[in-house]
């Protein structure tokens, strides 16, 4: 199994909107990518919550049965289509993929 974890810190404003609007839009776009491909086992999108410690604005936690399934997700047209928006609104991104036996 492959775990794919990504965190984004968004700009204060971008694409004509403030951070809170862009966080909501990005979460909706990511949520729409759940169950895109066979072999996607888990797909969870979370946003920073007031009162809880966080250094990033949005987190994606996902699990795939194989690297083939992860690659299918990465190259799916719906996932590829959200990349320009994400690139325009993000300030920083961290990602880690790792295999669990």
Buried (B, 14 or more C-beta within 10 A) or exposed (E): BBBBBBBBBBBEEBEEEEBEBBBEBBBEBBEBBEEBBEBBEEBEBBBBEEEEEBEBBBBBBBBBEEBEBBBBBBEBEEBEEBEEBBEEBBEEEEEEBEEEE
